[in-house]
């Protein structure tokens, strides 16, 4: 059987199997992608998350179109593997992992809609790569950054807010004034929707009061532009401050990393840090901050050392020395 005939047979079998499910016909791939993105938007996902999904599915759509494929039932494991392999030429491993996670979510959606009998992405494996270590700011770097912000009290306030609340820059620069009351900050993270409640020190409250706010409702945002726009603007301002302070590799997210790492070094549990950061799962927290948890390392070391007392060989060797 030639390739074209084999493909036609496969499509016929898939169509028969699908009609046994609910009797409806599968949509073309472009329509399925649009419906999936509409579903994500209806779930009120963050705009930045929606953009990454749209980019991933756009990449996938362009690839399959180039292969002459148009329908959902033509999305096979082999097609997905070929697309994954094509990413290695254009994307970093960390980006590939995110894109594969998103294409798996799309594949599950196809199954949930009864457009496919099983997910073609279930066996798709991400590339292995060495994750860059989390690098918090040390105390001297923080001092340099604050000195660089002395002439701009609003930027200084944003820096202190991110350092001592752990907020990502998007949440920090769009923070509402009523989110801070009696020294307690409360909001729902834009990215995950998870609630975050954290006390902030007096220096943060004082810094937030030390400059004229740009609107009645927010500290750093007029509310007249998109959140993504104001986030980019503040990110650009902070980049200039990092350069003025002589900080190599300065990024706004490192304030969040500093918040988390300092808590872990002070003995806070990984579970509690995860809640304070507003992560949707402790696995996310462990992925980034496990190396900075001395409390966990000490507990594991203690477990291993207690086990030595039950090892007869070690007891014998100890008595011989």
VEXBA-643617 format. One record per residue: residue in three letters; x, y, z of N, C-alpha, C, O in turn. Coordinates in steps of 0.1 Angstrom, whole numbers, plus 5000, padded with zeros to 4 digits. Layout:
<nodes>
ALAXYZXYZXYZXYZ
...
</nodes>
This chain:
<nodes>
UNK500949885000500050005000500950125000501850145008
UNK500650224990501550344990501150435001500150415008
UNK501950545003501750635014500450705013499750725024
UNK500050755001498750825000497550735004496650775011
UNK497650604999496550515002496450485017495450475023
UNK497650465023497750435037497150555045496450535055
UNK497450675041496950795048495450805047494750835057
UNK494850775035493450775033492750675041491650695047
UNK493350555043492750455051492750495066491750465073
UNK493850555070493950595084492850695087492150695097
UNK492650795078491650895080490250835080489450875088
UNK490050735071488750675071488450605084487350615090
UNK489450535090489250465102489050555114488250535122
UNK489850665114489650765124488250825124487550855134
UNK487750855111486450915110485350815115484350855121
UNK485450685111484550585116484550585131483450585137
UNK485750575137485850565151485250685158484550675168
UNK485450805152484850925158483350925157482650965167
UNK482750885146481350885144480650795154479550815158
UNK481450685158480950595168480850665182480050625190
UNK481550775183481550855196480350935197479550905206
UNK480051035189478851115191478251155178477251235178
UNK478651105167477951125154478251255147477751275136
UNK479051345153479451465147480751455139481551365142
UNK480951545130482251545123483251635129482851735136
UNK484451605128485551685134485751815126485551815114
UNK486051925133486352045126487752045119488551965122
UNK487952145111489252155106490152215117489652265127
UNK491452205115492452235126492352385130492352415142
UNK492252475120492152615123490952645132491052725141
UNK489852585129488652605137488752555151488352615160
UNK489352435152489652375165490552465173490252485185
UNK491552525167492452615175491752735179491952775191
UNK490952795171490152915175489252885187489052965196
UNK488552765186487652725197488452705210487952745221
UNK489552645209490452625221490852755227490752775239
UNK491352845219491752975224490553055230490753125240
UNK489353045224488153105230487853045243487453115253
UNK488052915245487852845257488852895268488452925280
UNK490052915264491052965274490753105278490853145290
UNK490253185269489853325272488653325282488553415291
UNK487753235279486553225288486853185302486153215311
UNK488053115303488453075317489253185324489753175335
UNK489353305317489953425323491353405326491853455336
UNK492053335317493553325319494153465316493653555309
UNK495353485322496053605320496353635305496553545297
UNK496353765301496553795287497853755282497953705271
UNK498853755291500253715287500253565284500853515274
UNK499453485292499353345290498653315277499053225269
UNK497553385274496853365262497753395250497653325239
UNK498553495251499453525239500453415237500753385225
UNK500953355247501953245245501253125239501753055230
UNK499953095243499252985237498953015222499152925214
UNK498553135219498353175206499553165197499453115186
UNK500753205202501953185195502353045192502753005182
UNK502152955203502452815201501552755191502052675182
UNK500252775192499352715182499552775168499252705158
UNK499952895168500252955154501452885148501452855136
UNK502452855156503652785151503252645146503652595136
UNK502452575154501952445151501152445138501252365129
UNK500252545137499352555125500152575113499952515102
UNK501152665114502052695102502752565098502952535086
UNK503252485108503952365104503052265097503452215087
UNK501852235103501052135097500452175083500252095074
UNK500252305082499752355069500852335058500552295047
UNK502152355062503252335053503352185049503952155039
UNK502852105058502851955055501651915047501551795044
UNK500752005044499551975036498451915044497551855039
UNK498451935058497451875066496451985070496852105072
UNK495151945072494152045074493152005085492652095092
UNK493051885088491951835097492551795111493751755111
UNK491751785121492151745134492651605134493551565141
UNK491951515127492251375127493551345120494051235121
UNK494151445113495451425107496551455117497751445114
UNK496251505129497251535139497651405147496951365156
UNK498651345142499151215147500351235156500951335155
UNK500751135164501951145172503151175163504051245167
UNK503251115151504351145142504451285138505551345137
UNK503251345135503251485131503751575143504451665140
UNK503251545155503651615166505151605169505851705173
UNK505751485167507151465169507951545159508951605162
UNK507451545147508151625136508151775140509151845138
UNK507051825145506951965149507851995160508552095160
UNK507851905170508751925182510251925177510952015182
UNK510651835168511951835163512351965156513452015156
UNK511352025149511552145142511852265151512552365147
UNK511352255163511552365173513052385177513452495181
UNK513752275177515152275181516052375173517052425178
UNK515552415161516352505153516052645156516752735151
UNK514952675163514452815164514152855178514052975181
UNK514152765188513752795202514652735212515252635210
UNK514852815223515652765234514852645241513652635240
UNK515652555247514952435254513852475263512852405264
UNK514052575271513052615281511752655274510652625279
UNK511852725262510752765255510052645248508852635247
UNK510852545244510352425238509452355248508452295245
UNK509952345261509252275271507852345273506852275274
UNK507852475274506552545275505652515264504452495266
UNK506152525251505352495240504752355239503652335235
UNK505552255243505052125244503952105254503052035252
UNK504152175265503052165276501752225270500752165273
UNK501852335263500652395257500052305246498852305245
UNK500852245238500252165227499652035233498651985228
UNK500151985245499551875252498151915257497151845256
UNK498052045262496752095267495752095255494552065257
UNK496252145243495352145232494952005228493751985224
UNK495851915228495451775224494451715234493551645230
UNK494551745247493551695256492151765253491151695255
UNK492251885249490951955246490251885234489051865234
UNK491051845224490551775213489851645217488751605212
UNK490451575227489751455232488551485240487551415238
UNK488551585248487451625256486251665248485051645251
UNK486551715236485451755227484951635218484151655209
UNK485551525220485251395213485651415198484951345189
UNK486651495195487051505181488251405178488451375167
UNK488851355189489851255188489551145199488951185209
UNK489851025196489650915205490650915216490450875228
UNK491950965213492950965223493951085220493951125208
UNK494651125229495551235227496851195219497551105224
UNK497051255208498351215201499551275207500651235203
UNK499451355217500651415224500951355237501951395243
UNK500251245240500451185254501851125256502351135267
UNK502451085245503751025246504851115242506051085241
UNK504551245239505551345235506351385247505851425257
UNK507651375245508651405256509351535253509751565242
UNK509551615264510251745262511751725261512251615265
UNK512551815256513951805256514551815270513951885279
UNK515651755273516351765285517351885284517951895274
UNK517351965295518352075295518652115309517852075319
UNK519752175311520152225324519552355327519852455321
UNK518652365337517952485341518952585347519752545356
UNK518852705343519752815349519352825364518152835367
UNK520352835373520052855387519452985390519653085383
UNK518552985400517953105405518953195411519753155420
UNK519053325407520053415413519353535419519053635413
UNK519253525433518653645440519753755440520853735438
UNK519253875443520153985445520753975459520053935469
UNK522053995461522653995474522454135480522054225473
UNK522854155493522554275500523254395494522754505493
UNK524454375489525254485483524554525470524554645466
UNK524154435462523454465449522154545452521854645445
UNK521454505463520254585466520554725470519854815466
UNK521654745477522054875481522354965469521955075468
UNK523054905459523454975447522155015439522055125434
UNK521254925439519954955431519255065438518755155431
UNK519155065451518355165458519055305457518455405456
UNK520455305457521155425455520855485441520755605439
UNK520755395431520455435417519055495416518755565406
UNK518255465426516855505425516555635434515355675435
UNK517555685440517355795449516655915443515955985450
UNK516855945430516256065424514856035418514256125413
UNK514455905419513155865413512355785424512455665424
UNK511655855433511055785444509955685440509755585447
UNK509355705428508355605424509055475420508555365423
UNK510255475413510955355410511555295423511455165424
UNK511955375432512455315445511355245452511555135458
UNK510155305452508955235458508655105452508355005458
UNK508755095438508454975431509454865435509154755436
UNK510754905435511854815439511554755453511654635455
UNK511254845462511054795476509754705477509754605484
UNK508754745469507554665469507854525464507354425470
UNK508554515453508754375447509654295456509454175458
UNK510654365462511654285470510954235483511254115487
UNK510054305489509454265502508054205501507454175511
UNK507554205489506154135487506254015479505453925479
UNK507354005471507453885462506653895449506453795442
UNK506054015447505154025435505954025422507054085422
UNK505453965412506053985399505754125394504854195399
UNK506554165384506454305380505054345375504654455377
UNK504454255368503054285362502054305373501254395372
UNK502154235384501254255396501654375403500754445408
UNK502954405405503454515413503054655406502554735413
UNK503354665393503154795387501754825384501354935380
UNK500854725385499354755384498654735397497454725398
UNK499354745408498854725422497854835425498154955423
UNK496654805430495654895434496054945448496654875456
UNK495655075450495955135464495155055475495655045486
UNK493955015472493154945482493654805484493054735493
UNK494654755477495254625480496154625492496554515496
UNK496554745496497454755508496654825519496254935518
UNK496454755530495654815541496254765555496454645557
UNK496654865563497154835576498454745575498654655584
UNK499254775565500554695564500354555558501354485558
UNK499154525553498954395547498554405533497654485529
UNK499254335524498954335510498154215506498454105510
UNK497054235499496254125494495854155479495354255476
UNK495954045471495554055457495453915452495953815458
UNK494953895440494953775433495953785421495853885414
UNK496853695420497853695410497253695396496353615394
UNK497753785387497253785374497453655366496653615358
UNK498653595369499053475361498253355365497853275356
UNK498053335378497453205383496153225389495353135390
UNK495753355393494553375400494553335414493553355421
UNK495753295419495853245433495853375442496553475439
UNK495253365454495253475463496653485470497253385474
UNK497053605472498353635479498053735490497553845488
UNK498453695502498353785514499753785520500253685524
UNK500353905522501653915527501854055534501454155529
UNK502354055546502654185553503854245546504754185541
UNK503854385546504954455540505554545551504754605559
UNK506854565551507454645562507154795560506654835550
UNK507354865571507055015571507755085560507255175554
UNK508955045556509755115546508955105532509055205524
UNK508255005530507454995518506255085518506055155508
UNK505555085529504455175531504855315529504155395523
UNK505955355535506455495535506855525520506655635516
UNK507555435513507955455500506755475490506755565481
UNK505655405493504455415484503755545487503055595478
UNK504055615498503455745501504355855498503955975500
UNK505555825493506555935491506555995477507456085474
UNK505655955469505556015455504156035451503255955456
UNK503856125443502456145438501956035429502656005419
UNK500855965433500355855424499855905411499456025410
UNK499955825401499555865388498055845385497555895375
UNK497255785395495855785394495255765408495955745417
UNK493955775408493255765421493255615426493155595438
UNK493255525417493155385421494455305422494555205429
UNK495455345414496655275414497855355418497855475416
UNK498955285422500155355426501055395413501555505412
UNK501155295404502155315393501455315379502155325369
UNK500155295378499455275365498255375364497555385374
UNK498155445353497055535351495755455348494655515351
UNK495855335344494655255341494155285327493155225322
UNK494855375319494455405306495055325295494655335283
UNK496055245298496755165288496655015293496154985304
UNK497054925284496954785287497954755299499054825300
UNK497654655306498654615317499954575311501054595317
UNK499954505300501154465293502054585290503254585291
UNK501354695286502054815282502854875294503954915293
UNK502054895305502754955316503754865322504754915328
UNK503654735321504654645326505954655318507054655324
UNK505854675305506954695296507654825300508954835300
UNK506854925302507455055305508255055318509355105318
UNK507654995328508454985341509654895340510654915346
UNK509454785332510654695330511754775323512954745327
UNK511454855314512554935307513155035317514355055316
UNK512355095326512955185336513855115345514955165349
UNK513454995349514254915359515554875352516654865358
UNK515454845339516654805332517754915332518954895333
UNK517255045331518155155331518755165345519955205347
UNK517955145356518455145369519555045372520555065379
UNK519354925367520254815368521654855362522654825367
UNK521554915350522754955343523455065351524655065352
UNK522655155356523255265364523955215377524955265382
UNK523355105382523855055395525054955392525654905402
UNK525254925379526354835376526054685379526954605382
UNK524754655378524254515381524254435368523554465359
UNK525054325368525154235357523954135358523754075368
UNK523254125347522154025347520954065355520153985360
UNK520754195356519654245364518354225357518154265345
UNK517354165364516054145358515054175369515354145381
UNK513854235366512854255377512454125385512254135397
UNK512454015378512053885385512953845396512653775405
UNK514253905396515153865406514753925420515153875430
UNK513954025420513354075433512453965439512553945451
UNK511653905430510853795435511653675440511353615450
UNK512753645432513653545436514253575450514453485458
UNK514653695452515253745464514253725476514653675487
UNK513053765474512053745484511953605488511953565500
UNK511853515479511653365481512853305488512753235498
UNK514053335483515253275488515553325502515953245511
UNK515353445505515553495519514653435529515053405540
UNK513453405525512453335533512953195536512953145547
UNK513353125525513852985527515152985536515252895544
UNK516053075534517253085542516953105557517653075566
UNK515753175559515353205573514653095579514153105591
UNK514452975572513752865578512352845574511652755579
UNK511752925565510452915561510252785552511152755544
UNK509152715554509052595547508752625532508252725528
UNK509052525523508752535509507252555507506852635498
UNK506452485515504952495513504552635516503752695508
UNK505052705526504552835530505052935519504353035516
UNK506352925514506853005504505952995491505753095485
UNK505552875488504752855476503452935477502952995468
UNK502852935489501553015492501853165491501053235484
UNK502953205496503253355496503553405482503253515479
UNK504053315474504353355460503153345451503153395440
UNK502053275456500853255448501053155437500353165426
UNK501953055439502152955429500852855429500252835440
UNK500552805418499352715417499752575423498852495426
UNK501052545424501452415429502752425435503652505431
UNK503052355446504352355452505452305443506552335445
UNK505052225433506052165424506652285416507852275412
UNK505952385413506452505406507552565415508652605411
UNK507252585428508152645438509452565439510552615439
UNK509252435440510452345441511352345429512552335430
UNK510652365418511452365405512452475405513552465399
UNK512152595411513052705411513852725423514952775423
UNK513352685435513952725447514452605456514952635467
UNK514352485452514752375460516252385465516552345476
UNK517152425456518552435461518752535472519852535478
UNK517752625474517952735484517252695497516952785505
UNK516852575499516152535511516952465521517052335521
UNK517752535530518552465540517752375550518252275554
UNK516552425553515752345562515552205557515552105565
UNK515252195544514952065538516251985538516251865541
UNK517352045534518651975533519051925547519451805548
UNK518852005557519251965571518351845575518851755582
UNK517051845572516151735576516551605569516551505575
UNK516851615556517251495548518651445553518751325554
UNK519551535556520851495562520651415575521251315578
UNK519751475583519451405596518851275595519151175602
UNK517951255585517351125582518351025578518350905583
UNK519351065569520350975565521250935577521650815579
UNK521651035585522551005596521850915607522550835614
UNK520550935609519850845619519850705614519850605622
UNK519750685600519750555595521050485597521050355598
UNK522150555599523450495601523450405614524050305615
UNK522650455624522650385637522050245636522150165645
UNK521250225625520650095623521350005613520849895609
UNK522550045609523349975599524449895607525349955612
UNK524249765607525249685615526649695611527649685618
UNK526849705597528149715592528849845597530049845601
UNK528149955597528650085602528950075617529950125621
UNK528150005624528349985639529649905641530549945649
UNK529949805633531149725634532349805630533349805637
UNK532249885619533349965615533650075625534850105627
UNK532650125632532850225642533650175654534450235660
UNK533250045658533849985670535349955667536149945676
UNK535649935654537049895651537950015651539149995652
UNK537450135650538350255649538550315662539250425662
</nodes>
